[in-house]
């Protein structure tokens, strides 16, 4: 087989196709979660915190006070943007909650599926019964 034939066989294996499907669906799911976080949940958190935009929270390392993060960056001041870390942490917790909720629901649905046990195979003769049959055949 040639290189391309081997490559085609490799791509057509079930594991690779399943992985590719999972990546595509995961990317789409990520966009849904990102939209839910940015467009629904963060505005609610902003309302609760009085409109605080965490991404604008920073500490200027030169000791000066700047009106905004953009102003500090424009001047070239070194800043620690702890607000971005806080925002990323909030996003992570929300995403983890979404994923946990979906996995939990999927697990509950899986448990509800009734698994029908396969019919038990008829039991064959025991070793003693086989020996008795052999003995009887030998007597004949």
Backbone as ProteinMPNN parsed JSONL, in Angstrom:
{"seq_chain_A": "XXXXXXXXXXXXXXXXXXXXXXXXXXXXXXXXXXXXXXXXXXXXXXXXXXXXXXXXXXXXXXXXXXXXXXXXXXXXXXXXXXXXXXXXXXXXXXXXXXXXXXXXXXXXXXXXXXXXXXXXXXXXXXXXXXXXXXXXXXXX", "coords_chain_A": {"N_chain_A": [[0.844, -1.194, 0.0], [0.372, 2.271, -0.642], [1.508, 5.5, 0.509], [-0.637, 7.375, 0.573], [-2.823, 5.675, 0.53], [-2.55, 4.322, 2.968], [-2.844, 6.532, 4.623], [-5.503, 7.271, 4.085], [-6.855, 4.993, 5.053], [-6.198, 5.234, 7.744], [-7.502, 7.635, 8.387], [-10.147, 6.9, 8.107], [-10.761, 5.272, 10.195], [-12.786, 4.46, 12.998], [-12.215, 5.742, 15.47], [-10.816, 8.085, 14.835], [-12.694, 9.483, 13.316], [-14.686, 9.809, 15.23], [-13.329, 11.405, 17.068], [-12.87, 13.694, 15.5], [-15.493, 14.528, 15.079], [-16.222, 15.107, 17.719], [-14.51, 17.253, 18.247], [-15.461, 19.228, 16.477], [-18.125, 19.542, 17.361], [-17.567, 20.255, 19.983], [-16.287, 22.733, 19.587], [-18.426, 24.261, 18.567], [-20.146, 24.09, 20.748], [-18.612, 25.423, 22.605], [-18.793, 28.04, 21.647], [-21.475, 28.557, 22.117], [-21.56, 28.452, 24.916], [-19.759, 30.526, 25.509], [-21.195, 32.709, 24.512], [-23.429, 32.603, 26.197], [-22.197, 33.187, 28.632], [-20.995, 35.753, 28.169], [-23.141, 37.303, 27.133], [-25.4, 36.894, 28.68], [-24.983, 36.025, 31.424], [-22.774, 37.557, 32.482], [-23.709, 40.289, 32.193], [-25.712, 40.208, 34.165], [-24.187, 39.716, 36.452], [-22.707, 42.059, 36.363], [-24.762, 43.891, 36.874], [-25.429, 43.188, 39.492], [-23.034, 43.793, 40.782], [-22.963, 46.493, 40.516], [-22.327, 47.497, 37.994], [-19.642, 47.059, 37.529], [-16.778, 46.689, 35.571], [-14.799, 44.158, 35.252], [-12.584, 43.729, 33.638], [-11.33, 46.128, 33.451], [-9.965, 46.566, 35.742], [-6.962, 47.208, 37.347], [-3.48, 47.411, 38.357], [-1.119, 49.897, 38.438], [2.284, 49.616, 37.985], [4.125, 51.623, 38.249], [3.286, 53.268, 40.216], [1.675, 55.438, 39.743], [-1.608, 56.942, 39.234], [-4.047, 56.093, 36.937], [-6.655, 57.011, 34.692], [-7.894, 55.055, 33.147], [-7.423, 51.689, 31.938], [-6.682, 51.688, 29.287], [-5.548, 54.24, 29.048], [-3.3, 53.982, 30.672], [-1.897, 52.007, 29.293], [-1.46, 53.337, 26.915], [0.39, 55.266, 27.594], [2.403, 53.609, 28.178], [2.823, 52.386, 30.562], [3.726, 49.904, 32.923], [1.523, 47.42, 33.853], [-0.462, 45.478, 36.093], [-2.963, 43.471, 35.286], [-5.198, 42.534, 37.062], [-7.892, 42.305, 36.953], [-8.516, 41.032, 34.539], [-7.694, 38.437, 35.118], [-9.484, 37.847, 37.167], [-11.884, 38.024, 35.715], [-11.488, 35.91, 33.875], [-11.434, 33.789, 35.669], [-14.041, 33.855, 36.7], [-15.423, 33.31, 34.312], [-14.442, 30.714, 33.854], [-15.519, 29.289, 36.057], [-18.251, 29.535, 35.531], [-18.445, 28.253, 33.023], [-17.549, 25.708, 33.762], [-19.665, 25.016, 35.44], [-21.788, 24.926, 33.584], [-20.913, 22.775, 31.927], [-20.787, 20.714, 33.832], [-23.5, 20.553, 34.542], [-24.664, 19.716, 32.12], [-23.327, 17.255, 31.686], [-24.177, 15.897, 33.937], [-26.936, 15.734, 33.484], [-26.892, 14.159, 31.174], [-25.816, 11.816, 32.225], [-27.853, 11.059, 33.978], [-29.867, 10.534, 32.142], [-28.753, 8.374, 30.865], [-28.79, 6.47, 32.892], [-31.509, 6.034, 33.096], [-32.13, 4.565, 30.879], [-33.213, 1.411, 30.077], [-31.595, -1.537, 30.475], [-31.73, -4.47, 28.843], [-31.17, -7.629, 29.961], [-29.236, -10.164, 28.428], [-30.63, -13.236, 27.318], [-30.207, -15.978, 29.423], [-27.907, -18.495, 28.709], [-28.796, -21.874, 28.054], [-28.139, -24.143, 30.637], [-25.588, -26.476, 30.443], [-24.89, -30.034, 30.698], [-23.64, -31.14, 33.846], [-20.333, -31.934, 35.047], [-20.403, -34.332, 36.395], [-22.768, -35.464, 35.4], [-22.033, -35.849, 32.741], [-20.01, -37.756, 33.068], [-21.528, -39.895, 34.062], [-23.113, -40.409, 31.824], [-21.139, -41.275, 30.04], [-20.251, -43.546, 31.362], [-22.585, -45.114, 31.256], [-22.789, -45.468, 28.494], [-20.51, -46.947, 27.999], [-21.127, -49.316, 29.352], [-23.066, -50.383, 27.687]], "CA_chain_A": [[0.0, 0.0, 0.0], [1.11, 3.512, -0.71], [1.373, 6.47, 1.599], [-1.979, 7.95, 0.606], [-3.766, 4.609, 0.89], [-2.429, 4.157, 4.422], [-3.397, 7.736, 5.239], [-6.948, 7.171, 3.953], [-7.299, 3.963, 5.991], [-6.043, 5.804, 9.08], [-8.552, 8.63, 8.595], [-11.467, 6.286, 8.112], [-10.978, 4.5, 11.423], [-13.859, 5.028, 13.812], [-11.728, 6.619, 16.532], [-10.456, 9.379, 14.267], [-13.939, 10.158, 12.958], [-15.345, 10.205, 16.48], [-12.58, 12.531, 17.615], [-13.137, 14.861, 14.659], [-16.858, 14.957, 15.386], [-16.201, 15.705, 19.054], [-13.841, 18.556, 18.172], [-16.367, 20.173, 15.815], [-19.243, 19.81, 18.266], [-17.004, 20.986, 21.122], [-16.09, 24.13, 19.179], [-19.738, 24.904, 18.497], [-20.643, 24.181, 22.113], [-17.835, 26.485, 23.237], [-19.362, 29.335, 21.235], [-22.75, 28.727, 22.825], [-21.254, 28.77, 26.312], [-19.16, 31.864, 25.546], [-22.284, 33.661, 24.337], [-24.229, 32.607, 27.425], [-21.426, 33.882, 29.668], [-20.802, 37.166, 27.846], [-24.361, 38.024, 26.792], [-26.48, 36.696, 29.646], [-24.582, 35.93, 32.827], [-21.934, 38.683, 32.912], [-24.512, 41.491, 32.463], [-26.381, 40.053, 35.462], [-23.152, 39.933, 37.47], [-22.434, 43.498, 36.324], [-25.865, 44.564, 37.549], [-25.308, 42.9, 40.927], [-21.848, 44.477, 41.309], [-23.051, 47.929, 40.266], [-21.764, 47.852, 36.696], [-18.187, 46.94, 37.535], [-16.171, 45.966, 34.457], [-13.604, 43.572, 35.848], [-11.438, 43.798, 32.724], [-10.695, 47.441, 33.588], [-9.297, 46.637, 37.044], [-5.526, 47.024, 37.168], [-2.565, 48.116, 39.255], [0.026, 50.43, 37.711], [3.495, 49.314, 38.75], [4.937, 52.828, 38.457], [2.738, 53.983, 41.363], [0.772, 56.513, 39.323], [-3.019, 56.605, 39.057], [-4.509, 56.357, 35.58], [-8.113, 56.997, 34.576], [-8.349, 53.79, 32.579], [-6.382, 50.765, 31.5], [-6.223, 52.159, 27.977], [-4.675, 55.396, 29.266], [-2.039, 53.479, 31.212], [-1.201, 51.307, 28.214], [-1.061, 54.339, 25.917], [1.616, 55.888, 28.089], [3.41, 52.561, 28.232], [3.042, 51.984, 31.952], [3.6, 48.477, 33.226], [0.341, 47.234, 34.69], [-0.948, 44.138, 36.41], [-4.397, 43.498, 35.011], [-5.812, 41.498, 37.883], [-9.292, 42.195, 36.543], [-8.614, 39.997, 33.496], [-7.615, 37.152, 35.805], [-10.757, 37.671, 37.852], [-12.877, 37.752, 34.669], [-11.234, 34.559, 33.368], [-11.835, 32.862, 36.729], [-15.508, 33.825, 36.695], [-15.809, 32.587, 33.099], [-14.141, 29.296, 34.064], [-16.489, 28.714, 36.993], [-19.536, 29.453, 34.841], [-18.324, 27.202, 32.009], [-17.499, 24.43, 34.481], [-21.027, 24.753, 35.901], [-22.541, 24.503, 32.398], [-20.472, 21.437, 31.528], [-21.226, 19.797, 34.881], [-24.947, 20.391, 34.431], [-24.959, 18.914, 30.933], [-22.858, 15.889, 31.928], [-25.047, 15.29, 34.952], [-28.196, 15.396, 32.815], [-26.618, 13.031, 30.281], [-25.631, 10.626, 33.067], [-29.174, 10.659, 34.466], [-30.585, 9.933, 31.01], [-28.14, 7.074, 30.618], [-29.248, 5.565, 33.94], [-32.911, 5.728, 32.868], [-32.236, 3.578, 29.821], [-33.337, 0.07, 30.636], [-30.74, -2.503, 29.811], [-32.346, -5.792, 28.877], [-30.1, -8.622, 30.022], [-29.312, -11.232, 27.433], [-31.196, -14.47, 27.864], [-29.162, -16.872, 29.919], [-27.723, -19.701, 27.896], [-29.205, -23.047, 28.826], [-27.026, -24.785, 31.322], [-25.247, -27.8, 29.915], [-24.765, -31.044, 31.749], [-22.503, -30.986, 34.747], [-19.257, -32.906, 34.828], [-20.868, -35.624, 36.922], [-23.74, -36.01, 34.459], [-21.278, -36.331, 31.582], [-19.339, -39.01, 33.456], [-22.56, -40.926, 34.154], [-23.468, -40.762, 30.453], [-20.028, -42.061, 29.474], [-20.292, -44.862, 32.01], [-23.7, -45.871, 30.71], [-22.45, -45.84, 27.124], [-19.508, -48.028, 28.055], [-21.818, -50.55, 29.779], [-23.8, -50.934, 26.549]], "C_chain_A": [[0.876, 1.24, 0.0], [0.812, 4.403, 0.47], [-0.062, 6.972, 1.713], [-3.036, 6.911, 0.939], [-3.744, 4.374, 2.402], [-3.063, 5.332, 5.159], [-4.928, 7.683, 5.209], [-7.508, 6.152, 4.942], [-7.248, 4.506, 7.415], [-7.165, 6.8, 9.379], [-9.933, 8.009, 8.726], [-11.726, 5.397, 9.323], [-12.011, 5.212, 12.278], [-13.379, 6.002, 14.861], [-11.422, 8.009, 16.002], [-11.712, 10.16, 13.898], [-14.69, 10.621, 14.204], [-14.658, 11.414, 17.095], [-12.851, 13.801, 16.816], [-14.531, 15.412, 14.938], [-16.909, 15.659, 16.742], [-15.564, 17.09, 19.036], [-14.774, 19.6, 17.556], [-17.518, 20.538, 16.744], [-18.759, 20.594, 19.489], [-16.769, 22.451, 20.8], [-17.4, 24.892, 19.13], [-20.316, 25.094, 19.896], [-19.914, 25.287, 22.873], [-18.364, 27.865, 22.89], [-20.68, 29.603, 21.943], [-22.495, 29.128, 24.272], [-20.663, 30.175, 26.425], [-20.24, 32.937, 25.393], [-23.141, 33.747, 25.593], [-23.515, 33.375, 28.532], [-21.391, 35.382, 29.388], [-22.119, 37.934, 27.711], [-25.476, 37.9, 27.825], [-25.978, 36.807, 31.086], [-23.764, 37.135, 33.282], [-22.722, 39.986, 33.055], [-25.256, 41.412, 33.8], [-25.387, 40.286, 36.594], [-22.788, 41.419, 37.526], [-23.505, 44.298, 37.035], [-25.759, 44.397, 39.056], [-24.135, 43.668, 41.531], [-21.85, 45.973, 41.021], [-22.361, 48.359, 38.98], [-20.252, 47.775, 36.62], [-17.735, 46.134, 36.325], [-14.834, 45.452, 34.956], [-12.382, 43.71, 34.948], [-10.715, 45.135, 32.814], [-10.007, 47.623, 34.948], [-7.815, 46.321, 36.862], [-4.763, 47.773, 38.253], [-1.402, 48.578, 38.397], [1.271, 50.228, 38.569], [4.382, 50.527, 38.977], [4.398, 53.694, 39.594], [1.795, 55.116, 40.996], [-0.659, 55.994, 39.211], [-3.432, 57.012, 37.649], [-6.018, 56.211, 35.539], [-8.639, 55.655, 34.068], [-7.143, 52.935, 32.201], [-5.811, 51.217, 30.159], [-5.26, 53.338, 28.125], [-3.318, 54.941, 29.778], [-1.233, 52.784, 30.125], [-0.697, 52.281, 27.15], [0.241, 55.015, 26.312], [2.751, 54.874, 28.128], [3.738, 52.111, 29.631], [2.886, 50.473, 32.087], [2.444, 48.31, 34.203], [0.096, 45.754, 34.934], [-2.456, 44.208, 36.241], [-5.081, 42.352, 35.757], [-7.284, 41.307, 37.539], [-9.485, 41.146, 35.465], [-8.552, 38.608, 34.111], [-8.927, 36.851, 36.522], [-11.862, 37.322, 36.856], [-12.717, 36.333, 34.126], [-11.65, 33.507, 34.396], [-13.351, 32.738, 36.791], [-16.005, 33.038, 35.482], [-15.587, 31.082, 33.278], [-15.175, 28.64, 34.964], [-17.846, 28.549, 36.31], [-19.513, 28.34, 33.799], [-18.296, 25.832, 32.667], [-18.885, 24.047, 34.986], [-21.899, 24.27, 34.747], [-22.192, 23.064, 32.028], [-20.925, 20.403, 32.555], [-22.715, 19.515, 34.768], [-25.31, 19.499, 33.249], [-24.519, 17.467, 31.134], [-23.736, 15.167, 32.947], [-26.377, 14.872, 34.34], [-28.002, 14.195, 31.89], [-26.468, 11.736, 31.078], [-26.971, 10.131, 33.604], [-29.99, 10.012, 33.358], [-30.047, 8.535, 30.723], [-28.63, 6.051, 31.645], [-30.694, 5.152, 33.708], [-33.108, 4.7, 31.77], [-32.251, 2.187, 30.456], [-32.473, -0.869, 29.809], [-31.384, -3.87, 29.97], [-31.229, -6.826, 28.893], [-30.329, -9.697, 28.962], [-29.859, -12.481, 28.095], [-30.059, -15.402, 28.26], [-29.101, -18.114, 29.034], [-28.15, -20.906, 28.715], [-27.984, -23.746, 29.407], [-26.811, -26.177, 30.736], [-25.139, -28.795, 31.051], [-23.526, -30.779, 32.6], [-21.472, -32.062, 34.439], [-19.687, -34.301, 35.304], [-21.863, -36.274, 35.961], [-23.05, -36.559, 33.214], [-20.585, -37.666, 31.889], [-20.341, -40.165, 33.554], [-22.963, -41.382, 32.758], [-22.385, -41.624, 29.804], [-20.029, -43.464, 30.048], [-21.403, -45.727, 31.424], [-23.448, -46.315, 29.278], [-21.44, -46.98, 27.099], [-20.132, -49.346, 28.475], [-22.538, -51.194, 28.61], [-22.808, -51.578, 25.658]], "O_chain_A": [[1.97, 1.254, 0.565], [-0.027, 4.094, 1.316], [-0.637, 6.996, 2.802], [-4.044, 7.235, 1.567], [-4.792, 4.244, 3.034], [-3.729, 5.157, 6.179], [-5.578, 8.015, 6.201], [-8.517, 6.41, 5.597], [-8.159, 4.261, 8.205], [-7.714, 6.813, 10.481], [-10.797, 8.563, 9.405], [-12.811, 4.829, 9.452], [-12.089, 6.441, 12.273], [-14.053, 6.996, 15.13], [-11.736, 9.005, 16.654], [-11.788, 11.365, 14.139], [-15.264, 11.71, 14.217], [-15.315, 12.333, 17.584], [-13.042, 14.87, 17.397], [-14.72, 16.626, 15.021], [-17.568, 16.689, 16.888], [-16.024, 17.998, 19.729], [-14.867, 20.722, 18.052], [-17.847, 21.715, 16.896], [-19.453, 21.487, 19.974], [-17.018, 23.319, 21.636], [-17.483, 26.03, 19.591], [-20.904, 26.133, 20.195], [-20.513, 25.998, 23.68], [-18.383, 28.759, 23.736], [-20.97, 30.737, 22.325], [-23.14, 30.038, 24.792], [-21.022, 30.929, 27.329], [-20.197, 33.96, 26.076], [-23.534, 34.838, 26.006], [-24.143, 34.123, 29.282], [-21.717, 36.189, 30.259], [-22.205, 39.089, 28.127], [-26.398, 38.716, 27.841], [-26.5, 37.599, 31.871], [-24.023, 37.684, 34.353], [-22.431, 40.748, 33.977], [-25.414, 42.422, 34.487], [-25.697, 40.964, 37.573], [-22.585, 41.972, 38.607], [-23.203, 45.274, 37.722], [-25.972, 45.347, 39.81], [-24.224, 44.143, 42.663], [-20.849, 46.651, 41.256], [-21.862, 49.481, 38.894], [-19.646, 48.372, 35.73], [-18.236, 45.038, 36.075], [-13.864, 46.202, 35.07], [-11.259, 43.799, 35.445], [-9.601, 45.266, 32.307], [-9.524, 48.711, 35.261], [-7.458, 45.29, 36.292], [-5.3, 48.628, 38.956], [-0.768, 47.777, 37.71], [1.304, 50.622, 39.734], [5.293, 50.48, 39.803], [4.977, 54.734, 39.908], [1.171, 55.699, 41.883], [-0.898, 54.791, 39.108], [-3.193, 58.142, 37.224], [-6.594, 55.394, 36.258], [-9.69, 55.182, 34.5], [-6.007, 53.407, 32.156], [-4.605, 51.137, 29.928], [-4.265, 53.42, 27.403], [-2.29, 55.469, 29.353], [-0.017, 52.956, 30.046], [0.362, 52.073, 26.558], [1.088, 55.299, 25.466], [3.925, 55.246, 28.113], [4.794, 51.527, 29.876], [2.031, 49.856, 31.45], [2.39, 48.968, 35.242], [0.405, 44.903, 34.101], [-3.139, 44.925, 36.972], [-5.483, 41.35, 35.166], [-7.853, 40.25, 37.812], [-10.495, 40.441, 35.46], [-9.268, 37.703, 33.684], [-9.418, 35.723, 36.483], [-12.678, 36.437, 37.112], [-13.71, 35.63, 33.938], [-12.163, 32.449, 34.029], [-13.882, 31.635, 36.92], [-16.9, 32.201, 35.605], [-16.437, 30.275, 32.901], [-15.655, 27.547, 34.663], [-18.513, 27.53, 36.493], [-20.464, 27.564, 33.704], [-18.942, 24.899, 32.192], [-19.245, 22.87, 34.961], [-22.664, 23.318, 34.903], [-23.082, 22.235, 31.839], [-21.396, 19.329, 32.183], [-23.144, 18.367, 34.887], [-26.169, 18.626, 33.368], [-25.258, 16.545, 30.789], [-23.999, 13.97, 32.821], [-26.89, 13.793, 34.634], [-28.858, 13.312, 31.834], [-26.94, 10.683, 30.65], [-27.203, 8.924, 33.678], [-30.721, 9.052, 33.601], [-30.804, 7.627, 30.379], [-28.859, 4.891, 31.302], [-31.083, 4.044, 34.077], [-34.14, 4.031, 31.727], [-31.392, 1.853, 31.272], [-32.621, -0.967, 28.591], [-31.561, -4.364, 31.083], [-30.433, -6.899, 27.958], [-31.46, -10.074, 28.655], [-29.596, -12.754, 29.267], [-29.087, -15.581, 27.526], [-30.124, -18.693, 28.67], [-27.904, -20.965, 29.92], [-26.954, -23.908, 28.752], [-27.756, -26.946, 30.562], [-25.281, -28.441, 32.221], [-22.513, -30.265, 32.124], [-21.727, -32.982, 33.662], [-19.364, -35.311, 34.679], [-21.814, -37.483, 35.732], [-23.434, -37.607, 32.695], [-20.582, -38.581, 31.065], [-20.027, -41.291, 33.167], [-23.137, -42.576, 32.514], [-22.688, -42.588, 29.102], [-19.836, -44.445, 29.33], [-21.204, -46.906, 31.133], [-23.845, -47.412, 28.887], [-21.524, -47.874, 26.257], [-19.709, -50.4, 28.0], [-22.62, -52.42, 28.536], [-23.176, -52.123, 24.617]]}, "name": "protein", "num_of_chains": 1, "seq": "XXXXXXXXXXXXXXXXXXXXXXXXXXXXXXXXXXXXXXXXXXXXXXXXXXXXXXXXXXXXXXXXXXXXXXXXXXXXXXXXXXXXXXXXXXXXXXXXXXXXXXXXXXXXXXXXXXXXXXXXXXXXXXXXXXXXXXXXXXXX"}
